Amino acid sequence: MRKNITAITRWIINRLDNFLSWMESKDRSLDIEHKFIDLAPTDQADKAGVYCEAIHFATNNKKVTNIALTGPYGSGKSSIIQSFLKTYRRPSLHISLAAFIPEADSKGGKIGRQEIERSILQQMLYGADANRLPLSRFKRIQSPSMWSFLKSLYITAGVLSLWYTYSIREKIFNENYFKPLELSNVIALAACVFAVVFLWVTLHHFYVASFGLSLKSISLKDVEIKPAYDDQTSILNRHLDEIIYFFQSTKYDLVIVEDLDRFNEPDIFVTLREINSLVNENSGVKRTIRFLYALRDDMFISTDRTKFFEFIVPVIPIINTSNSIDMVLAHGKRLELDKRLDRQFLREVSRYLNDLRLIQNIFNEYSVYVANLETDGEILLNANKLLAILIYKNVYPRDFEQLHRGIGNVAALLNRQDELIQEGENRYRTEIEVLEKKLEIAERQAPADLTELRKIYVMSLLEKMPASTHHVGLDRATWIPLTVLVNHDSFETIIGASRLYALTQNQGQTVSDLSNWQADVAPKKSYLQRKEEIESKTADSKSKILQKIHELRSKIATLRMTKLNELLRQNAESVEDIFKRFDENGELARFLILEGHLDDTYYQYTSLFHSGRLSPNDNKFLIQIRAFVTPEPNFPLDNPKEVIAAMRDEDFRQSYVLNVKIVDVLLNEQKAYSNQASHLIEYISSEFERCEEFLSSYYTSGREKAALLDRLVNSWKELLPTAISSPNNVTHVTQLIAILPVISLENLAKCNETLSTFVSDNLQEILASSPKIAPERLECLNFKIKNLGAIKDHSAIVRQMFEKGLYELTFANIEYIYQDILGQSDIHSLREKNFTTIRALNNKPLTKRIENDINHYLHDILLKLDENSEEDASAILDILRLNINSEENLQSFLERQRNQLATLEGVPETLYEMLFRTKVIEASWENCHTFINAEAFVEDALIGYLDQDDVRAAILQTPLPNGPERQELGEFLISSISLSDDSYRDYMHVIPSKFDIFPEKAELSKLQILVSEQKIELTKENLQSLSNSIELQVLFVASNINMYIDDPDALALDDEFREDLLRANISTSDKQKVVLLMDMKAIVNLPERAALIGPIINSIDEKLPQIDANIAKSIISNSLPVETTISLFNRYHTVLSDDEVREILAILPEPFSDIKIGFNRPRLENTPVNIDFLTWLVSRDIISSWKESTYDFDKKLIVYLNRK
């Protein structure tokens, strides 16, 4: 009794406690409901009532006993059932296999059919009250009811009644015991009656209970008797009577079976259908029993499904991969995570989540994790990573549990990180070695290509030179053997010359014209252009290789800092076997891991943080240094301050301090770690070579590079020389330039000139290592860039250095500036008139740079451009005005130019000579006169200039100027006896005036020109000055014949000179006058003179009186031709006797000699002279007669001679 009272009291207390708890949590219930969501099926899944209407139709249809609710996993079948049960007023039995079936073992063992059927039978029988199934063979513990104390009282009373009745059994069997039937005897009578009733009830109870007994077997020694159904494999069939008894004893008319399809056992459905049929056909069951199955669509093929079930209700999934994002976003909004979660991540990961309960549980756990991990209110954790880890935990729970013990798939991937890093470093180093070999080959190839190009030009040059040439030269003083020409310093000068001297074995020294011979080798490109192309190609190739090497070294330095997902992506094939272990859900694992949402920081999200804790990496670092192993510089540390605190003081004087994270802390908090920082600097200074690997890593991933380098520069003066001598010199210098303060960098450059030189020589590699160096930093080093094109990818630096003029003057640089910086495209003009083209740009930085280094520009650019011959006059004048210290270079430049200066205005007098020697001055009398009157006048220069054919042709187109200039120019010209004869004659021809005397030391040809051009006054003295040449004297007089004839006595010439004068080129009239001055009698004995004078006398119209018979006889017999002889004969025969006539006829040529006494008939040409001749012969009776022939075509004259 006390026990019952205690139970009642405890029940009342529990109800009061629950009521108080409900009252306390009433205020926060809404927040909790908002924060968490239960995973149980909801009864609000069918708001439209479509599914409930269909199921109600099936449950009210007598023909329907098997109903299917079909849909994929997570489609909401359980929630639809719960919504239906809200409106279903009759009893229903709910069987869910998922709650009772044990999980398959880790080896993938399959759950047997008997286990599934046992679970169904257990849920069916144990779902009903044991008191409703008293005859069931499945005995269960029954709890005492509220009236159990009355039952126990009844039993006690019954036992006492039986004991009382047994004790008075002798009296009872005495027939007088119940007599009389009086009131005093009622108690005894009632006790006996109660005892009898109690005994009957007890026996009835045991009788009824005997129906639930089952005889398993009877064993009699070696014989065992068992029931036939004991060996059946189907538990449901074996206990079919229990099932029928269950439905007979209960009021259930609807059995709901869920999750049975998970086990892929269609035979169980067949068994359940059979059971349903048997139950409904049993006469003891007075109602229709219906089974409602929740299962997948693909559990049966379409035809079997419609035959098996009498009614099928399809379920449209609530969630799938296409709309799961909406559910995820809804939960994120519910927890106010919209701003913390990356929407793109949610959109991508939701494609792998198609179970609503799974999503709900993930966000429930998210709330719990966040509440525990962010206890101080600080939001330090990455919400996306936390969500990713919880997704991993829910989808791969076994692997998540194994991860905490360092095993499992994710742990295997994490353990591969160091191996992948090492493989990556080895791979990158191998690539660097290959690239370095290519770089070495490229650097060797450029000289080889240039040598081959030179050989091509030498071979072509030899074809232009004479055979057996063994030496060549620009002049006759310096000779270069052909065997060394390819590698000779003067090679470019030799092949650029337009004229070349050759030394041959047979011919000695010869000169060859080599104008435009390079066009035979390459018509469109000169040697320098092809050379630049080779060098440019080599520079571009080198730049690309260096950039690739820098990229690979940067990758090595950052490899240990590379995120896990990036390493796995780069080595996907090597970890493919691990991903395959995730089986059917492997795609989600790939996404979370390869996208970096699940990585080696997982521990920060899966365990609580305690201040001062060392992470696994931190502990690993300390363990290694205690084992005297120096970890990699980029060894990842999560709590470097705690690691520093755990390190010993001597550790900071050794290589153990060379960790990027540790150095960052030491230099960032130098006050707190002053001693440790000092030890670090001392160690690097003393062991620089051993620190190379660390410095390379720190340059890439360190945060305090500026502090490190600044302290090294200030505390170690040998830093720069040591860095430059290092194999990694480019890397060290690059960091110094990129990181040091500008002032420190300027001071460093001033104190160490090697820095500027090194940067100039290795700028391409430096910029490849650090492309983002500020131009101002390079500017402060005050060096000149060798090749702007090699760093063309760094446009800001190129522009800045160009503006400041910090580049070497080379044609390659000028060409790059012209095209890429100034945006010009006319390269042809740049090559033909470089300075003119540059001046036309009007770019002050470029012009200033050239003018400041004009000598270098002249020598290395203008003179190296073989085509640079079209500079205009203004450009040439500007160059002449600049301070050129090499006259040889300036002269070479001027010699190439085709354009000329119009005047000498603005040209320094010292350069007049060079202008005239190079013909860069227009041919004008004014320019010549200016030069003559200059202090720096050089006669040979002007004479050589005037002696040029083109100059002479141009200047002679204009007459000499009037005034004093004419006299000065004339005097210069007449005294310029070194001119060629042609030039001297032409210039003498234009001089309008005569000069008093001949120039001194004039050679015969020049005197002859002066005489022929009548530029010297005819005087006795001048004539005598020509005494060495009678011919010239004769010419001199002949040229001035009129003066002589006017005053023949002034020169006192004899007949012999006059004879020579007659031979000169003077007019006939002048000759006649000269003849009249001669002594005619002298010619009687001078047949040659007579022959000379005869024609002249013949030309005189009048008959000379001084000619007598002797003179006439001499000139007639010696004159030629015969016509002249006959003419003279006709004129002067009167002074001759007949005999003298016949004497003369006898010496004349035939037919005239045939005119004599005889019978011949000489024939003469029919000319007027001959007619006159025959006429006077007839008159003097020397011949008989004459007549014209009537038979001859030419009508010759026939002479009839005297016969005696």
C-alpha positions, 0 to 999 in steps of 0.5 A: 500500500505504501509503495502505491502511495509513493508512486502516486506522490511521485507522479504528482511531483513530476507533473508539478515540476514539468509545469514549473519548467514550462512556465520558466521556458515560456519566454525563451521558447520562441527564440529556441524554436527560431534557433533550432528545428526538429528533424521529425516529420511535420504534420503540415506537409499537405496544406492543400490536402491533395495527398490526404484526400487520395489516401482517405479515398483509398482507406474508405474503399473496400476494394483497396487493402494495399496502398503505396505512397511512392517518392524518392528519399527525402520527398516528404512521405513521412510528413504526408503520412503525419498530415494524413493521420491528423485527419484519420480518426481510426486506430493505425499502427506505424511501423518504421524500419529505420528506427529498429534495423541495426546499421550494416557493419563496416565491411558492407554486410547486408541485413538479412530478411529474417532480421527485417521481418523480426523487426516488423513483428516486434514493432507490431506486437510490442506496439500494442498493450500487453494486456490486449494480447494476453494469449500471445506467445511473445511475453512482455513485462507488464506494469501494475495498474492503478487497481493492482492493490485491489487485485493483490487484496483479492488474491490475499483474501482468496488464499485466506479463504482457501486456507480457512476452508481447508482448515474446516474441511471436516466440518464442511463435509459434515452435512450439519455445518451449513445448518442452520442457515442463519445469520451467525453462520453467514461468514463461514458460508461466505468464506467457503463460497469465496474460496470456491470462486477464487479457486475457479477463477485461478484455474480459469486463468491458468487454462486461458494462459495455456493457449499461449504455450508453445512446444518447441521440442520434446527430446527423448535421448536420441529422438527429438520431436519439433513442429514442422514450421520451425524450419521456415525462413520467414518469421512472419509466416512462422508467426502468422497466428500471432499476427492474426491474433493481434488484429483480432485483439486490437482495433487497428485497421491501418498499418503504415510501413515506412523505410522498408524499401531501404533494404531492397527486399521485394519479397518482404512486400509479397509476404506482407501482401499475403498476410494482409490477404489472410488477415482480411479473410479471417473470420475472426477479424470483423473489419478491413485491414489496410497496409499503407507502404511508403517506398521509392518509385523504383522498388517495382517495375511499373507493371508489377507495381500496379498489380501489387498495389490497389492504389498508388499515391505519388509524392512530388519531392519537396527538395532536390538538387535544383531547389535545395539552394532555397532551403539552404538560404532560408536556414541561413536567413533564419540564423542571420547568416546572410552576411557571413556565408558566401552565397556562391558557396551555398549555391554550389554546395547545395547541388550536393544536398537533396535531403531536407532533414540533413540540411536542417540538422546541419544548421542545427549543429551550426548553431551549436558549434558557433555558440561554443567556438565564438564564446567571446563574441568575436567573429574569427572563424570562417563561416563558410569553412565551419558550414563545410565541415558540418556538411562533411560531418553529416554526410561522412560521419564515420570519416569525420570520427576517424579524422579526430584519430588521424585516420580516414580519407580526409586525414589521408589527404592531409597526410599527403600534403608534405609529400606533395610539397616535396614532389612539387619542389623537386618538379620545379627544380628540375624545370629550373635546371632545364630552363637554365640549360636553355638560357646557357644555350641561348647565350651561346647561340647568339654569338654563334649566330652573329659569327655565322652572319659575319661569315656570310657577309665575308664570303659575299665580300670576297666575291666582290674583291679581286681574285687571290685577295689576302688582305683588305683595308680602308686605306693603304696604311692598315691591312687586315688579313681575311683569315681574321676579318670575321672576328676583327673589331673593324668588321662593321667598318669594313663591310660598311665602307663604299670603297675598299683596298685589297692586297693581292698576290699578283696585282698588288694593291687595288681599289674596289667599289663596294657601293650597295654590295650588301643588297646582294646579300639581303636586299631589304636589310643591312648587316646592322639590321640583321644583327639587331634582329639576332640580338633582339631575338636573343634578348626576348628569349632570355627575358621569357626564360628568366621570367619563367625561372623567376616564376618557378623559384617563387612557386618553390618559395611559396609551395609550403604556403600553398593551400591544400586544395591547390596542391591537390588540384596540381596533383589530382592523379596522385590522390585519385585513389583516396577520393575513390574511397568516398564511394557514391558521395565522392563528388561532394568530398571533391568539391569541399576539399578541392575548393578549399572549404575543407582543409588543414585548418579543420581542427580550429572548427572541431575543438574548443580553443584555449589561450596559449595552446600550441597547434599540432604544427607548432608542436611538430616544429618544437619537436624537430628543433629539439631533435636538432632538425631545422624545419623548412623556412615556410614551415606553417606555425599557427601560434608563433608567439607561443613557439617563440616563448617555448624556444631557448635563447640559444635557438635564436643564434642558430638556424632554428630561428629561420622560420618565416612566421617567427621572423615576422613576429621578431621584426614586427615587435622588436621592442618585445623581442629585441634580443632575439631580433639582434641574434637573428641579424647576427646569425644572418650576417655571419652565416649568409650562405646558409641563410640563402634558402630562408631569405628566398622564402622570406622574400616571397612570403615574409611580411617584414622584409623592409625591417629585415633588410633595413637592419641588415644594411645598417648593421652590416656594411658588407651586405651588398658585396656579399649579396652581389657575389652570391649565386642568388645575387639578382634576388637579393639586389631585387629585394634591396631595390624594391623594399629599402626606403628611397633615401637608404637606397640612394645612400647605398648606391652612392657608397657602392658603385657596383650596385648601379653597375650590377643593376644595369647589367642585370636589369632584365632579370631584376624586373623579371623577379620583381615586376612591380618595382617603382620607377623612382627606385631605379631612378635613384640608382643613377644607372643607364638601361642598356636595352629598353626593349628587353624590359618593354613589359614594364612600361611604367619603368621604361617611360620614367627612365626615358623621361629622365634620360637614364638609358644608353644611346643605342639604335635599338633603344632609339628605335624602341622609344620611337615606336613604342613610347612615341608611337611612331612607325616610319622606321625607314626615316629613322634609319635614313635620317635619324637625327632629323626624324628625332628633331621632328618629334620635338620631344625634349627628353629624347633631344636632351639625352642625345645632345648631352651625349652627342659624341656617343650618339654620333659614334654608336648610332649615326655612324653605325647606320649605313643608310643614314645619309638623308639628314636635312640641312638644319639637323646637320647644322645642329650637329655641327654646333654641338661639342663634337670631340672627334673630328674623324667621327664628324667627318665620317658622318658628313661624308655620308650625307646627301643633303647640303648646307645652303650657306656657312651661316651659323657654322663654326669656322673651324668646321669650314674645311670639313664641310668643303672636304665632305661636300656638305656645303652647297656649291656657290661662289658666296660660300667659297668666298666666305671660306677664303676670307675665314681665319681657318681657311685651308686652300687644299680643302677648297681646291679639292671641293672645287675639283669635284665634278658635281661641284664644278657643274653646280657652281659654274651655273652662276657667274662670278659675283661682281665687286671685290669678291670677283677679283678675290675669287679670280685670284684664288682660282688662277692660283689653284694650280692643283686643280685638275686640268678640266676643272682649271679650264672650266674655272678659267673660262668663267673668269671675265678679267685678265691677270698680269702674270702667270701663277708661280710653279704652274705646270705646263697644262695649267699654263696652256689653259691660261694661255688658251683662255686668254687670262694673262696679259700678252707682254714680252715678259710673260712671253719670255716666262714661257721660254721653256715651251715654244709651243706654249709661247706660240699658243700664247701669241696665237691666243692674243694674235690681235695684240701682236698684229697691232704692235708686232715690234713689241714682242720682237718675234722672228720669222721662225716663231711666225712660222710656228704661229702660222701653224697655230690655231688662228684665223686665215686673216690673222695668218695673212697678216703674219705672212705679210710680216715675214721675209718672203725671200727667205722662203726660196730656200725653205720649202716647208715654210713655202708649203706653209705660206703658199695656201695662205698667200693663195687665200689673199685676194690681192696679188702680192707685189713682193713675190718675184719669179723665185718666190713664186716658183718656190711657193707654187712647187711646194704648196699642197694640195694640187688645187692650191698649186694650180691656183697659185700658178694661175695667179703668179704665172706672169712673173715666170718665163715659159721655160720656168712654167714648163719646169714647174709643170714637169714637177707637178703630179699627173696629169699636169706633168703630162702637159708638154710637147707630144701627142698625148691628150691629158684629161683634167678635172672640169673645174674653174681653176683648171679652165683658167689654168688651160686658158692662160697656157693656150694664151702663152702657146704652151699647149695647142688647145683644150675642150670639154669631152662630149663622151665622158659623164663628168665632161673632163677637160681634154688638153691638146698638146703642141707637137713640136 
